[in-house]
Amino acid sequence: MDAPYRIRSAVPADAAGLVAIERRAFSDPWSEASFHEALVSPWTFGLVAEAGRGMAGYLIAREVAGTGEVLNLAVAPDLRRRGVGGALLEAGLSALRRRKVDEVFLEVRESNISAQALYVGHGFRPVGQRAAYYRNPKEDAVVLRLELQQRA
Ligand SMILES: CC(C)(COP(=O)(O)OP(=O)(O)OC[C@H]1O[C@@H](n2cnc3c(N)ncnc32)[C@H](O)[C@@H]1OP(=O)(O)O)[C@@H](O)C(=O)NCCC(=O)NCCS
């Protein structure tokens, strides 16, 4: 992207900034309380991409017993298609690898072709469908899976 950005761990105090991007990215956004809860839980972690003038995007992921899940990923609308989403995903996968995760799942709206392209480009493959998983509007989820190779 044009401006430099860096990726850092998210902290509970980031919740208000994250929800501001979230509301511009999704028709059924997480609440600030949901972000806060995710950032205090020992099972979940967040990463923030910071551009010069503030937050450019974030990723929230979870790890339980060797299985990882990408719970949320968004980039501010004016900063998309500059590699921020891909960089956040790669950083999240590295963090899950460090936690000894060997497979990662995520759900994505069936109509969300851009996010699906991003995930498939990073090795995720469709493994199932969840009927009426999303609301506002109601829509099926495609379930994607990535086998995570542990690097020596
Ligand atoms: C999905 C999202 C996070 C991608 O972020 P981003 O910073 O634009 O992603 P990148 O610039 O790293 O894009 C990487 C690749 O993803 C794919 N991609 C991203 N946006 C795309 C689009 N609008 N159309 C087609 N492919 C797209 C492309 O393959 C792209 O590579 P390319 O630019 O070399 O063609 C962003 O569009 C977003 O926040 N969307 C709204 C929230 C959302 O849908 N989150 C995912 C929920 S599961």
The ligand as an ORCA input file, in Angstrom:
! r2SCAN-3c Opt
* xyz 0 1
  C     -11.861     -9.315      2.367
  C     -10.955     -8.136      2.750
  C     -10.521     -8.317      4.207
  C      -9.708     -8.151      1.836
  O      -8.814     -7.138      2.297
  P      -7.784     -6.434      1.296
  O      -6.827     -5.652      2.095
  O      -8.518     -5.729      0.219
  O      -7.075     -7.730      0.674
  P      -5.730     -7.782     -0.181
  O      -5.437     -6.434     -0.789
  O      -4.677     -8.390      0.657
  O      -6.189     -8.773     -1.337
  C      -5.581    -10.037     -1.499
  C      -6.318    -10.809     -2.587
  O      -7.670    -11.074     -2.217
  C      -8.497    -11.071     -3.391
  N      -9.410     -9.939     -3.338
  C      -9.482     -8.992     -2.389
  N     -10.480     -8.118     -2.680
  C     -11.037     -8.553     -3.840
  C     -12.121     -8.086     -4.637
  N     -12.827     -6.989     -4.304
  N     -12.439     -8.786     -5.744
  C     -11.752     -9.893     -6.101
  N     -10.704    -10.385     -5.379
  C     -10.367     -9.728     -4.266
  C      -7.555    -10.892     -4.564
  O      -7.127    -12.177     -4.959
  C      -6.417    -10.102     -3.908
  O      -5.199    -10.195     -4.585
  P      -4.864     -9.111     -5.735
  O      -5.158     -7.744     -5.180
  O      -3.416     -9.364     -6.011
  O      -5.781     -9.474     -6.887
  C     -11.679     -6.783      2.534
  O     -12.228     -6.742      1.228
  C     -12.788     -6.514      3.540
  O     -12.559     -5.981      4.620
  N     -14.040     -6.892      3.177
  C     -15.189     -6.676      4.062
  C     -15.132     -7.571      5.272
  C     -15.065     -9.032      4.889
  O     -15.726     -9.480      3.955
  N     -14.265     -9.796      5.633
  C     -14.126    -11.229      5.470
  C     -15.219    -11.903      6.219
  S     -15.073    -13.684      6.167
*
